[in-house]
Amino acid sequence: MAVCGRMRFPPEGIILRIRDYLNTGADRIERIKATASFPQTAETGCQDLTPGFPPFEEAIVKDVVRQQLDAKGKAGAYPAIVRIRLPSASDHPCNRCWFDVENKTSTVSLEARSFTQFVDGLLRLKAKWIDFSGGEPTLYPQFRRLARICVDKGLRIRLLTNAAWHDDKMAEFLVEVFSFVSINLDAESQQVYDRIHHTESGEFPRVLRNVEKMVRHREQQQLRLVLGAEVNLTQANMNFTEEIAALAGDLGLDYVRFRAGQTTSDSLLPEQGETTEVLLRELKDVLHPFPVYWQISSSKPGSGCRMSRFQLVVDAPGELHVCPEFRRRPLLRPFGNIQDKPVDELWLCAKHRKALGELDRSSCPVDDCLWHGCNRFLPEIHV
């Protein structure tokens, strides 16, 4: 990602007015632009702001490249990462989350027996990584059992969670079983947290206590779990990046990563995103050696997705997809269901190859994609 020019930052009062603009419709966008327009000082050339990858994404990219070299050009015949969206609603109804809609239509439950058969199929494909997301995956009744199955069979697993569990033993379980845990921190205070997560007062202190439990248990047991903070930047929290990063470091987390999508009514405007990138770069230097990562700018539409050849997405009903953003791409149809056939047969079938070939590069919704920044580091695979 690159930003051209040098920014002159607006007065603090304007920033505060921008932050208070929430749930804005398209008819008011011009009014916000007038408030949020930041004058630029012309400067020749563009400066590369590529910050690198957080540990989990870095491990996946390295694994994909290594497999490509080992397979002598035949990589793509196995899923480097399997993303499992557990059928569980979220207890935090964030306005960017569509899992409640999906789970209301889901009639399939991923029970231990069928899930074991699914994992056996993944092992035949030489898969190594499982990524659990939701809603809130820890709310799924079989969550602990499914995670144990993966680890017992030699897979490494990552969890994306809001860390607001009421279960006193959940923190210890995650530390002992998972390799990576990413926490949706999103704020530095109760007020901002409530505005983003639409929760009642009291949730944010619980999140902090649970994170502290994880860090303390990891240190006591001397385990190698990587704990990171994920921050979804919106107009509600864009001015608190320094405070959020400092909080993540004080909690004992290993890094913080800021992301900004374009799918909600309070998403950052282009001018705000450009300024935020500059501020985050300065913040990275200030907080060194504590790692600060960000993904603010979008890839160019039509550049294509190389990661789709290396990932498998399983939704709540057990259907398989080639793109994690399938909800925003209604023309993409699932190429199979894990309840019907073994997953290794489905991965290698002609229907999967056809689904990959039908990916429309020009309609790729890259702004919220976790992997779009990885594309230039991945090998090109032709279907």
C-alpha positions as CSV (number, residue, x, y, z in Angstrom):
1,M,0.0,0.0,0.0
2,A,1.3,3.5,-0.7
3,V,0.3,7.0,0.2
4,C,1.3,9.9,-2.0
5,G,2.0,13.3,-0.5
6,R,2.3,14.6,3.0
7,M,-0.7,15.3,5.1
8,R,-1.5,18.4,7.1
9,F,-3.7,17.4,10.0
10,P,-6.9,19.3,10.8
11,P,-7.5,21.0,14.2
12,E,-8.6,18.7,17.0
13,G,-12.1,20.1,17.1
14,I,-12.8,18.9,13.5
15,I,-11.5,15.4,14.4
16,L,-14.0,15.3,17.4
17,R,-16.9,16.3,15.1
18,I,-15.9,13.5,12.6
19,R,-15.8,11.0,15.4
20,D,-19.4,11.8,16.4
21,Y,-20.7,11.2,12.9
22,L,-22.2,7.7,13.2
23,N,-24.8,5.7,11.2
24,T,-24.6,8.2,8.3
25,G,-26.6,7.5,5.2
26,A,-25.5,8.1,1.6
27,D,-27.5,11.3,1.5
28,R,-25.3,12.9,4.1
29,I,-21.9,11.7,2.8
30,E,-21.1,15.1,1.1
31,R,-21.6,16.9,4.4
32,I,-19.1,14.6,6.1
33,K,-16.7,15.0,3.3
34,A,-16.8,18.7,3.7
35,T,-16.0,18.2,7.4
36,A,-13.4,15.5,6.9
37,S,-11.5,16.9,3.9
38,F,-7.8,17.1,4.7
39,P,-5.7,19.4,2.6
40,Q,-2.5,17.8,1.2
41,T,0.9,19.2,0.7
42,A,2.2,18.1,-2.7
43,E,5.4,16.0,-2.6
44,T,6.9,14.1,-5.4
45,G,6.9,10.3,-5.3
46,C,4.9,7.8,-3.2
47,Q,6.1,6.2,0.0
48,D,5.7,2.5,0.6
49,L,3.8,1.9,3.8
50,T,3.6,-1.9,3.7
51,P,3.9,-2.9,7.3
52,G,4.3,-6.6,7.0
53,F,2.0,-9.3,8.3
54,P,0.9,-10.3,11.8
55,P,2.3,-13.6,13.0
56,F,-0.7,-15.8,11.9
57,E,-0.9,-14.4,8.4
58,E,2.9,-14.6,8.1
59,A,2.9,-18.2,9.0
60,I,0.2,-19.0,6.4
61,V,2.0,-17.2,3.6
62,K,5.3,-18.8,4.4
63,D,3.6,-22.2,4.4
64,V,1.9,-21.6,1.1
65,V,5.2,-20.5,-0.5
66,R,7.0,-23.5,1.0
67,Q,4.4,-25.9,-0.3
68,Q,4.6,-24.3,-3.7
69,L,8.4,-24.9,-3.8
70,D,8.0,-28.5,-2.5
71,A,5.3,-29.4,-5.0
72,K,7.4,-28.1,-7.9
73,G,4.7,-26.0,-9.4
74,K,1.7,-28.2,-8.3
75,A,0.7,-26.3,-5.3
76,G,-2.9,-25.4,-4.8
77,A,-3.8,-29.1,-4.5
78,Y,-4.2,-28.7,-0.8
79,P,-5.8,-26.1,1.5
80,A,-3.1,-24.2,3.4
81,I,-5.8,-22.8,5.7
82,V,-9.4,-24.0,6.5
83,R,-11.7,-21.3,7.8
84,I,-14.5,-22.7,9.8
85,R,-17.4,-20.4,10.6
86,L,-19.0,-22.1,13.6
87,P,-22.8,-21.9,13.6
88,S,-23.1,-19.7,16.7
89,A,-24.7,-16.3,17.0
90,S,-22.7,-13.4,18.4
91,D,-23.4,-11.9,21.8
92,H,-22.1,-8.6,20.4
93,P,-24.3,-7.4,17.6
94,C,-21.7,-5.3,15.8
95,N,-23.2,-3.5,12.8
96,R,-20.6,-5.1,10.4
97,C,-21.5,-8.7,11.4
98,W,-23.9,-10.8,9.3
99,F,-23.5,-14.1,11.3
100,D,-26.9,-13.8,13.0
101,V,-28.6,-13.8,9.6
102,E,-26.7,-16.9,8.5
103,N,-27.2,-18.8,11.6
104,K,-31.0,-18.3,11.6
105,T,-31.1,-20.2,8.4
106,S,-28.7,-22.9,9.4
107,T,-30.1,-26.4,10.4
108,V,-26.7,-28.2,10.4
109,S,-24.8,-28.8,13.6
110,L,-21.1,-29.7,13.4
111,E,-21.1,-32.7,15.8
112,A,-18.0,-34.4,17.0
113,R,-18.4,-37.5,14.9
114,S,-19.0,-35.8,11.6
115,F,-16.4,-33.2,12.4
116,T,-13.8,-35.9,13.1
117,Q,-14.5,-37.4,9.6
118,F,-14.1,-33.9,8.2
119,V,-10.8,-33.4,9.9
120,D,-9.6,-36.8,8.6
121,G,-10.3,-35.6,5.1
122,L,-8.3,-32.5,5.7
123,L,-5.3,-34.5,6.9
124,R,-5.5,-36.5,3.7
125,L,-5.2,-33.1,1.9
126,K,-2.1,-32.3,4.1
127,A,-3.9,-29.3,5.7
128,K,-2.1,-27.8,8.7
129,W,-4.1,-24.8,9.8
130,I,-7.7,-24.2,11.1
131,D,-9.1,-20.8,11.7
132,F,-12.2,-20.6,13.9
133,S,-14.5,-17.6,13.6
134,G,-18.2,-16.9,14.1
135,G,-20.3,-14.9,15.3
136,E,-18.6,-15.7,18.6
137,P,-17.1,-19.3,18.2
138,T,-16.8,-19.9,22.0
139,L,-20.6,-19.8,22.3
140,Y,-21.0,-22.9,20.1
141,P,-21.9,-25.9,22.4
142,Q,-19.3,-28.2,20.8
143,F,-16.6,-25.6,20.6
144,R,-14.2,-27.2,23.0
145,R,-14.7,-30.6,21.6
146,L,-14.1,-29.5,18.0
147,A,-10.9,-27.6,19.0
148,R,-9.6,-30.7,20.8
149,I,-10.2,-32.9,17.8
150,C,-8.1,-30.6,15.6
151,V,-5.2,-30.4,18.1
152,D,-5.3,-34.1,18.9
153,K,-4.9,-34.9,15.1
154,G,-1.9,-32.5,14.8
155,L,-3.6,-29.4,13.3
156,R,-2.7,-25.9,14.5
157,I,-5.6,-23.6,15.2
158,R,-6.4,-19.9,15.5
159,L,-9.4,-18.3,17.1
160,L,-11.0,-14.9,16.4
161,T,-13.0,-13.9,19.5
162,N,-14.5,-10.9,21.4
163,A,-13.1,-12.4,24.6
164,A,-16.3,-11.5,26.6
165,W,-16.8,-15.0,27.9
166,H,-18.6,-15.6,31.2
167,D,-16.9,-19.0,31.5
168,D,-14.1,-18.7,34.1
169,K,-12.2,-21.6,32.6
170,M,-12.3,-20.5,28.9
171,A,-9.1,-18.4,29.2
172,E,-7.1,-21.4,30.4
173,F,-8.6,-23.7,27.8
174,L,-7.7,-21.3,24.9
175,V,-4.1,-20.8,26.1
176,E,-3.5,-24.6,26.4
177,V,-5.1,-25.6,23.1
178,F,-4.8,-22.8,20.6
179,S,-1.7,-21.6,18.7
180,F,-3.0,-18.1,17.9
181,V,-5.9,-16.1,19.5
182,S,-6.9,-12.8,18.0
183,I,-9.1,-10.5,20.2
184,N,-11.4,-7.9,18.9
185,L,-10.3,-5.1,21.2
186,D,-11.6,-2.2,19.1
187,A,-11.5,0.4,21.9
188,E,-9.7,1.9,24.8
189,S,-12.7,2.8,26.9
190,Q,-16.1,1.5,27.9
191,Q,-17.9,4.3,26.0
192,V,-16.3,3.7,22.7
193,Y,-16.5,-0.1,23.0
194,D,-20.3,0.1,23.6
195,R,-20.7,2.3,20.5
196,I,-18.9,-0.2,18.3
197,H,-20.1,-3.5,19.8
198,H,-23.6,-2.3,20.7
199,T,-23.3,-3.9,24.2
200,E,-24.5,-2.9,27.6
201,S,-22.1,-1.3,30.0
202,G,-19.9,-3.8,31.8
203,E,-18.7,-5.9,28.9
204,F,-15.5,-4.0,28.3
205,P,-14.1,-4.6,31.8
206,R,-14.9,-8.3,31.4
207,V,-13.0,-8.4,28.1
208,L,-9.9,-6.9,29.8
209,R,-10.1,-9.3,32.8
210,N,-10.3,-12.3,30.4
211,V,-7.3,-11.1,28.4
212,E,-5.3,-10.6,31.6
213,K,-6.2,-14.2,32.6
214,M,-4.9,-15.5,29.3
215,V,-1.7,-13.6,29.5
216,R,-1.1,-14.6,33.1
217,H,-1.8,-18.3,32.4
218,R,0.4,-18.3,29.3
219,E,3.3,-16.9,31.4
220,Q,2.7,-19.4,34.3
221,Q,2.6,-22.4,31.9
222,Q,5.3,-21.0,29.6
223,L,3.3,-21.8,26.5
224,R,3.9,-20.4,23.0
225,L,0.4,-19.1,22.3
226,V,0.5,-15.9,20.2
227,L,-2.0,-13.3,21.5
228,G,-2.9,-10.3,19.3
229,A,-5.4,-7.4,19.3
230,E,-7.6,-6.9,16.2
231,V,-9.1,-3.4,15.8
232,N,-11.8,-2.6,13.3
233,L,-11.3,1.1,12.6
234,T,-14.5,3.2,12.2
235,Q,-15.3,6.9,12.8
236,A,-16.1,6.0,16.4
237,N,-12.5,4.9,17.3
238,M,-10.3,6.4,14.6
239,N,-8.8,9.0,17.0
240,F,-7.8,6.5,19.6
241,T,-5.3,4.4,17.8
242,E,-2.5,5.4,20.1
243,E,-4.5,4.7,23.3
244,I,-5.7,1.3,21.9
245,A,-2.2,0.2,20.9
246,A,-0.9,1.3,24.4
247,L,-3.6,-0.7,26.0
248,A,-2.8,-3.8,24.0
249,G,0.9,-3.5,25.0
250,D,0.0,-2.9,28.7
251,L,-2.2,-6.0,28.7
252,G,0.8,-8.1,27.6
253,L,-0.5,-8.9,24.0
254,D,2.1,-9.6,21.3
255,Y,0.9,-7.1,18.7
256,V,-2.0,-5.0,17.5
257,R,-3.4,-4.8,14.0
258,F,-5.7,-2.1,12.7
259,R,-8.1,-2.8,9.9
260,A,-10.6,-0.5,8.1
261,G,-13.3,-1.9,5.9
262,Q,-15.9,-0.1,3.9
263,T,-19.0,-2.1,4.7
264,T,-20.7,-0.1,7.4
265,S,-22.4,3.3,7.7
266,D,-19.6,4.6,9.9
267,S,-16.7,3.4,7.9
268,L,-13.7,5.6,7.3
269,L,-13.9,8.0,4.4
270,P,-10.9,7.9,2.0
271,E,-9.5,11.1,3.5
272,Q,-9.7,9.7,7.0
273,G,-8.1,6.4,5.9
274,E,-5.1,8.2,4.4
275,T,-4.6,10.3,7.5
276,T,-4.9,7.2,9.7
277,E,-2.2,5.4,7.7
278,V,0.2,8.2,8.3
279,L,-0.6,8.3,12.0
280,L,-0.2,4.5,12.3
281,R,3.2,4.7,10.7
282,E,4.3,7.3,13.2
283,L,2.8,5.2,16.0
284,K,4.7,2.1,14.9
285,D,8.0,4.1,15.3
286,V,7.0,5.4,18.7
287,L,5.9,2.0,20.1
288,H,8.8,0.0,18.7
289,P,9.6,-2.8,19.5
290,F,5.9,-3.5,20.2
291,P,4.6,-4.5,16.8
292,V,1.9,-2.4,15.2
293,Y,0.3,-3.6,11.9
294,W,-2.4,-2.1,9.7
295,Q,-4.5,-2.7,6.7
296,I,-6.2,0.4,5.7
297,S,-6.0,0.8,1.9
298,S,-7.7,-1.6,-0.5
299,S,-6.0,-3.5,-3.2
300,K,-6.9,-2.4,-6.7
301,P,-10.1,-4.0,-8.0
302,G,-9.5,-6.6,-10.6
303,S,-6.1,-7.5,-9.3
304,G,-7.3,-11.0,-8.6
305,C,-7.1,-13.3,-5.6
306,R,-4.3,-15.8,-5.3
307,M,-5.3,-16.9,-1.8
308,S,-8.5,-18.5,-3.0
309,R,-6.4,-21.4,-4.5
310,F,-5.1,-22.2,-1.0
311,Q,-8.0,-21.7,1.3
312,L,-11.2,-23.6,2.1
313,V,-14.2,-21.8,3.7
314,V,-16.8,-23.8,5.6
315,D,-20.0,-22.0,6.6
316,A,-22.6,-22.7,9.2
317,P,-24.6,-25.2,7.1
318,G,-21.4,-27.1,6.2
319,E,-21.2,-25.7,2.7
320,L,-17.8,-25.2,1.0
321,H,-16.8,-21.9,-0.6
322,V,-13.8,-20.5,-2.5
323,C,-14.0,-17.0,-1.0
324,P,-14.6,-15.9,2.7
325,E,-16.6,-12.9,1.4
326,F,-19.2,-15.2,-0.3
327,R,-22.0,-13.3,1.5
328,R,-21.1,-10.2,-0.4
329,R,-20.7,-12.1,-3.7
330,P,-24.1,-13.7,-4.3
331,L,-23.1,-15.1,-7.7
332,L,-20.5,-17.3,-6.0
333,R,-22.2,-20.7,-5.2
334,P,-20.9,-23.4,-2.8
335,F,-19.2,-26.3,-4.5
336,G,-20.2,-29.0,-2.0
337,N,-21.3,-29.8,1.5
338,I,-19.2,-31.7,4.1
339,Q,-22.4,-33.7,5.1
340,D,-22.6,-35.2,1.6
341,K,-19.1,-36.3,0.6
342,P,-15.6,-36.4,2.2
343,V,-13.9,-33.0,2.1
344,D,-10.9,-34.3,0.2
345,E,-13.1,-35.6,-2.6
346,L,-14.9,-32.2,-2.8
347,W,-11.6,-30.3,-2.8
348,L,-10.3,-32.3,-5.8
349,C,-13.5,-32.4,-7.7
350,A,-14.2,-30.6,-11.0
351,K,-16.9,-28.5,-9.3
352,H,-14.3,-26.9,-7.1
353,R,-12.0,-26.2,-10.1
354,K,-15.0,-24.6,-11.9
355,A,-15.8,-22.4,-8.9
356,L,-12.2,-21.2,-8.8
357,G,-12.3,-20.5,-12.6
358,E,-15.6,-18.5,-12.2
359,L,-14.1,-16.0,-9.6
360,D,-14.8,-12.6,-11.1
361,R,-11.7,-10.5,-10.4
362,S,-13.4,-7.3,-11.2
363,S,-16.0,-7.7,-8.5
364,C,-13.6,-8.8,-5.7
365,P,-14.7,-6.9,-2.5
366,V,-11.1,-6.4,-1.4
367,D,-11.7,-3.7,1.1
368,D,-12.6,-6.1,4.0
369,C,-10.6,-9.1,2.9
370,L,-8.1,-10.4,5.4
371,W,-5.8,-11.7,2.7
372,H,-5.7,-9.1,-0.1
373,G,-2.4,-7.7,1.2
374,C,-0.9,-11.2,0.8
375,N,-1.5,-11.6,-2.9
376,R,1.7,-10.1,-4.2
377,F,3.7,-12.6,-2.0
378,L,1.8,-15.7,-3.2
379,P,2.5,-17.8,-6.3
380,E,0.1,-17.5,-9.3
381,I,-1.8,-20.7,-9.8
382,H,-3.8,-21.3,-13.0
383,V,-6.9,-23.4,-12.9
